[in-house]
Amino acid sequence: MKKPTFLLHATVAAAALAAPLGVAWAADTTYPTKPIQLVIPFPPGGATDVAGRLLAKALEAKLGQTVMADNRAGAGTVIGASFVAKAPADGHTLLVSSGTTFTVNPAIQPKLPYDPVKSFEPVGLVARTGLILLANKDVPANNPKEFVALAKSQPGKLAFASFGNGSTAHFTGELLAHITGTQLMHVPYKGSAPAMTDLMGGQVPFAVDTVAAAIPQLKGGKIKPIAVTTAKRSTLLPGVPTFAESGYALDADTWLAVVAPRGLPPAVKAKLEKALAEVMEQPDVREKLAASGFEPGYQNGAAVEALIQKELPLMRETAQRAHITAD
């Protein structure tokens, strides 16, 4: 018996509609189809480079495709970030970078070659690291209350060192001054090592640095901690108090996130998020990140978007109030 014409037409139409969907679905499930480039916008050897290479190796095992760590340092992460922002949004070019790229640079550089929100598709946050206010061991202050009292007795004269103008340490020091109602003098250095050397030598009384950088010197008794700048105590320095415990609502840290160019296909993003989440559950990955001074902890792409949106206005307000500009 001959099929009714309308039924035949409906069957053909349904098949025609299903075919493109099936092809698209199949294409998405084959990702990745070639090696993945994981851009690290810092020089080799630093903590972010170590973390990036660790993630590249672990993601390679999860995705079944080569993941190449590619150092593209310069201009405070701008070179590497710009490269990724302009790459095809197919999931084969990724960036692992700190909050510097997404909230600090936009606060002090009005003409960036990328937009911190519109240019990137966050895949996930992988780790955070706190900062800490350190003191020369001969300074007559041992806790937040004593530090604030000392600073208020010398308005505008008490100096704090940072590892660079416009760095997270610089921003954190200015936030600290604002929250405590003090006036501090910023002394920028070109890197953590020279700042730490002058802190130990007494050329500067205080410094803001990462917890990771501070641990070796603290263990050697060459400097002393005042407090960490995060809301909760650092798991790496559980004996050091927070400013919040003394009534100063300071919560500042730096973080690492993996992002792709904006416009990532949903299926590709889902696969990347799943792979990254599984990688961050691996004990060896977490242990190695902790050994590099990071506190591992995965959050998805939506959480990274929210974090950037929250931090951007705070950083811009701080930069304007403290007159922080790019070098």
C-alpha positions as semicolon CSV with decimal commas, in nm:
position;residue;x (nm);y (nm);z (nm)
1;M;0,000;0,000;0,000
2;K;0,135;0,342;-0,095
3;K;0,221;0,576;0,193
4;P;0,015;0,894;0,218
5;T;0,203;1,176;0,048
6;F;0,191;1,404;0,354
7;L;0,347;1,131;0,572
8;L;0,629;1,075;0,325
9;H;0,700;1,448;0,313
10;A;0,699;1,468;0,693
11;T;0,946;1,177;0,717
12;V;1,181;1,335;0,464
13;A;1,161;1,674;0,637
14;A;1,236;1,519;0,974
15;A;1,539;1,339;0,830
16;A;1,663;1,660;0,670
17;L;1,639;1,843;1,000
18;A;1,803;1,564;1,195
19;A;2,104;1,527;0,967
20;P;2,272;1,864;1,036
21;L;2,211;1,823;1,409
22;G;2,366;1,478;1,402
23;V;2,667;1,600;1,206
24;A;2,719;1,896;1,444
25;W;2,688;1,668;1,747
26;A;2,942;1,426;1,603
27;A;3,183;1,709;1,526
28;D;3,160;1,839;1,883
29;T;3,228;1,500;2,037
30;T;3,549;1,462;1,837
31;Y;3,706;1,765;2,009
32;P;3,999;1,805;2,033
33;T;4,096;1,731;1,673
34;K;4,453;1,865;1,698
35;P;4,710;1,966;1,964
36;I;4,594;2,226;2,216
37;Q;4,804;2,533;2,290
38;L;4,798;2,641;2,656
39;V;4,944;2,991;2,670
40;I;5,121;3,097;2,988
41;P;5,175;3,477;2,984
42;F;5,471;3,458;3,224
43;P;5,838;3,362;3,183
44;P;5,949;3,003;3,244
45;G;6,033;2,902;3,599
46;G;5,782;3,104;3,800
47;A;5,494;2,966;4,005
48;T;5,236;3,027;3,730
49;D;5,459;2,857;3,474
50;V;5,497;2,553;3,701
51;A;5,119;2,541;3,752
52;G;5,049;2,584;3,380
53;R;5,280;2,300;3,280
54;L;5,129;2,077;3,545
55;L;4,778;2,149;3,410
56;A;4,892;2,095;3,050
57;K;5,023;1,749;3,128
58;A;4,715;1,649;3,327
59;L;4,470;1,783;3,064
60;E;4,660;1,599;2,794
61;A;4,586;1,269;2,967
62;K;4,217;1,359;3,005
63;L;4,156;1,493;2,654
64;G;4,364;1,237;2,464
65;Q;4,546;1,504;2,266
66;T;4,876;1,687;2,306
67;V;4,853;2,000;2,522
68;M;5,154;2,225;2,463
69;A;5,258;2,480;2,726
70;D;5,354;2,800;2,544
71;N;5,522;3,084;2,734
72;R;5,429;3,423;2,585
73;A;5,549;3,664;2,851
74;G;5,562;4,040;2,846
75;A;5,375;4,363;2,920
76;G;5,227;4,230;3,242
77;T;5,054;3,932;3,071
78;V;4,912;4,151;2,792
79;I;5,111;3,982;2,513
80;G;4,993;3,632;2,593
81;A;4,637;3,738;2,671
82;S;4,606;3,931;2,345
83;F;4,729;3,633;2,147
84;V;4,459;3,409;2,295
85;A;4,186;3,672;2,262
86;K;4,247;3,685;1,886
87;A;4,271;3,307;1,836
88;P;3,987;3,097;1,687
89;A;3,722;3,008;1,947
90;D;3,744;2,634;1,887
91;G;3,899;2,520;2,215
92;H;4,245;2,455;2,070
93;T;4,396;2,774;2,218
94;L;4,368;2,832;2,593
95;L;4,516;3,074;2,845
96;V;4,606;3,012;3,208
97;S;4,662;3,339;3,390
98;S;4,615;3,528;3,711
99;G;4,376;3,804;3,811
100;T;4,637;4,046;3,675
101;T;4,507;3,979;3,324
102;F;4,140;4,019;3,402
103;T;4,108;4,280;3,678
104;V;4,441;4,457;3,743
105;N;4,546;4,544;3,387
106;P;4,202;4,683;3,293
107;A;4,212;4,907;3,602
108;I;4,538;5,077;3,505
109;Q;4,556;5,042;3,124
110;P;4,267;5,214;2,943
111;K;4,369;5,092;2,595
112;L;4,423;4,719;2,630
113;P;4,417;4,511;2,309
114;Y;4,161;4,281;2,474
115;D;3,848;4,317;2,685
116;P;3,863;4,130;3,018
117;V;3,501;4,016;2,986
118;K;3,409;4,019;2,615
119;S;3,731;3,861;2,485
120;F;3,739;3,547;2,699
121;E;3,525;3,243;2,779
122;P;3,621;3,124;3,128
123;V;3,662;2,747;3,166
124;G;3,741;2,737;3,536
125;L;3,936;2,868;3,832
126;V;4,204;2,626;3,950
127;A;4,382;2,785;4,244
128;R;4,423;3,090;4,464
129;T;4,713;3,226;4,664
130;G;4,694;3,473;4,947
131;L;4,912;3,773;5,015
132;I;5,071;3,869;5,343
133;L;5,201;4,180;5,515
134;L;5,557;4,115;5,628
135;A;5,785;4,315;5,855
136;N;6,153;4,349;5,920
137;K;6,217;4,159;6,244
138;D;6,329;4,477;6,426
139;V;6,009;4,674;6,350
140;P;5,809;4,741;6,671
141;A;5,487;4,584;6,540
142;N;5,384;4,219;6,558
143;N;5,014;4,214;6,471
144;P;4,754;4,418;6,278
145;K;4,661;4,645;6,570
146;E;5,025;4,735;6,638
147;F;5,089;4,788;6,267
148;V;4,794;5,027;6,236
149;A;4,898;5,218;6,549
150;L;5,253;5,254;6,413
151;A;5,127;5,368;6,072
152;K;4,895;5,627;6,225
153;S;5,181;5,766;6,430
154;Q;5,376;5,832;6,110
155;P;5,117;5,930;5,845
156;G;5,256;5,902;5,493
157;K;5,602;5,801;5,615
158;L;5,572;5,429;5,682
159;A;5,678;5,241;5,370
160;F;5,571;4,908;5,225
161;A;5,751;4,734;4,942
162;S;5,579;4,546;4,660
163;F;5,707;4,334;4,373
164;G;5,606;4,596;4,118
165;N;5,406;4,907;4,041
166;G;5,050;4,812;3,954
167;S;5,102;4,458;4,084
168;T;4,856;4,267;4,302
169;A;5,086;4,339;4,596
170;H;5,067;4,713;4,522
171;F;4,686;4,704;4,499
172;T;4,662;4,501;4,820
173;G;4,882;4,746;5,009
174;E;4,666;5,037;4,894
175;L;4,348;4,848;4,991
176;L;4,501;4,780;5,331
177;A;4,576;5,149;5,382
178;H;4,221;5,245;5,285
179;I;4,053;4,987;5,507
180;T;4,270;5,067;5,811
181;G;4,248;5,443;5,764
182;T;4,625;5,482;5,734
183;Q;4,856;5,657;5,489
184;L;5,138;5,436;5,361
185;M;5,425;5,505;5,122
186;H;5,457;5,257;4,837
187;V;5,805;5,145;4,730
188;P;5,788;4,938;4,409
189;Y;6,057;4,685;4,322
190;K;6,119;4,488;4,004
191;G;6,034;4,153;4,148
192;S;5,986;3,979;4,479
193;A;6,351;3,889;4,541
194;P;6,493;4,244;4,558
195;A;6,201;4,360;4,773
196;M;6,257;4,072;5,014
197;T;6,630;4,146;5,028
198;D;6,569;4,507;5,129
199;L;6,303;4,403;5,380
200;M;6,548;4,167;5,551
201;G;6,818;4,434;5,540
202;G;6,595;4,698;5,699
203;Q;6,584;4,931;5,396
204;V;6,204;4,906;5,411
205;P;6,005;4,822;5,727
206;F;5,717;4,635;5,559
207;A;5,638;4,447;5,240
208;V;5,335;4,289;5,079
209;D;5,411;3,964;4,899
210;T;5,259;3,627;4,820
211;V;5,240;3,365;5,091
212;A;5,446;3,133;4,872
213;A;5,733;3,381;4,842
214;A;5,726;3,456;5,215
215;I;5,740;3,100;5,350
216;P;6,117;3,033;5,299
217;Q;6,215;3,362;5,466
218;L;5,967;3,315;5,751
219;K;6,102;2,967;5,820
220;G;6,451;3,112;5,835
221;G;6,340;3,373;6,090
222;K;6,473;3,655;5,874
223;I;6,141;3,841;5,865
224;K;5,815;3,823;6,060
225;P;5,449;3,804;5,958
226;I;5,191;4,064;6,054
227;A;4,880;3,909;5,893
228;V;4,750;3,753;5,574
229;T;4,519;3,959;5,355
230;T;4,255;3,692;5,290
231;A;3,929;3,652;5,484
232;K;4,039;3,309;5,607
233;R;4,377;3,192;5,729
234;S;4,610;3,037;5,474
235;T;4,642;2,660;5,490
236;L;5,011;2,715;5,415
237;L;5,054;2,945;5,719
238;P;4,778;2,841;5,960
239;G;4,946;3,012;6,255
240;V;4,936;3,358;6,096
241;P;4,620;3,563;6,167
242;T;4,410;3,756;5,916
243;F;4,340;4,128;5,920
244;A;3,971;4,037;5,937
245;E;4,027;3,875;6,278
246;S;4,135;4,216;6,408
247;G;3,827;4,388;6,266
248;Y;3,966;4,506;5,932
249;A;3,749;4,375;5,648
250;L;4,029;4,299;5,405
251;D;3,994;4,008;5,164
252;A;4,250;4,019;4,885
253;D;4,431;3,743;4,702
254;T;4,538;3,642;4,355
255;W;4,404;3,352;4,153
256;L;4,464;3,136;3,848
257;A;4,201;3,061;3,586
258;V;4,188;2,882;3,252
259;V;4,004;3,067;2,974
260;A;3,945;3,036;2,599
261;P;3,859;3,294;2,334
262;R;3,497;3,412;2,365
263;G;3,249;3,218;2,153
264;L;3,350;2,865;2,249
265;P;3,094;2,606;2,127
266;P;2,886;2,489;2,427
267;A;2,979;2,121;2,379
268;V;3,350;2,207;2,367
269;K;3,322;2,426;2,676
270;A;3,137;2,150;2,861
271;K;3,407;1,898;2,772
272;L;3,685;2,135;2,882
273;E;3,509;2,217;3,210
274;K;3,458;1,848;3,284
275;A;3,823;1,766;3,207
276;L;3,953;2,054;3,418
277;A;3,725;1,965;3,711
278;E;3,845;1,603;3,701
279;V;4,209;1,713;3,680
280;M;4,162;1,930;3,989
281;E;4,037;1,628;4,184
282;Q;4,362;1,441;4,128
283;P;4,568;1,425;4,453
284;D;4,902;1,458;4,270
285;V;4,788;1,776;4,091
286;R;4,662;1,928;4,415
287;E;4,981;1,837;4,601
288;K;5,206;1,986;4,334
289;L;5,002;2,307;4,319
290;A;5,026;2,336;4,698
291;A;5,402;2,282;4,678
292;S;5,419;2,581;4,443
293;G;5,237;2,801;4,694
294;F;4,882;2,771;4,559
295;E;4,568;2,662;4,737
296;P;4,399;2,436;4,480
297;G;4,024;2,457;4,434
298;Y;3,818;2,424;4,117
299;Q;3,530;2,657;4,029
300;N;3,350;2,652;3,695
301;G;3,347;2,915;3,422
302;A;3,038;3,091;3,556
303;A;3,211;3,141;3,891
304;V;3,512;3,297;3,717
305;E;3,281;3,534;3,525
306;A;3,123;3,640;3,854
307;L;3,463;3,689;4,018
308;I;3,586;3,914;3,738
309;Q;3,266;4,120;3,748
310;K;3,304;4,160;4,124
311;E;3,674;4,252;4,127
312;L;3,685;4,488;3,827
313;P;3,504;4,784;3,988
314;L;3,699;4,737;4,313
315;M;4,032;4,746;4,130
316;R;3,929;5,048;3,924
317;E;3,816;5,231;4,235
318;T;4,144;5,149;4,413
319;A;4,353;5,260;4,116
320;Q;4,168;5,591;4,095
321;R;4,184;5,658;4,470
322;A;4,554;5,567;4,503
323;H;4,654;5,714;4,164
324;I;4,792;5,380;4,040
325;T;4,894;5,391;3,676
326;A;5,087;5,162;3,445
327;D;5,463;5,221;3,418
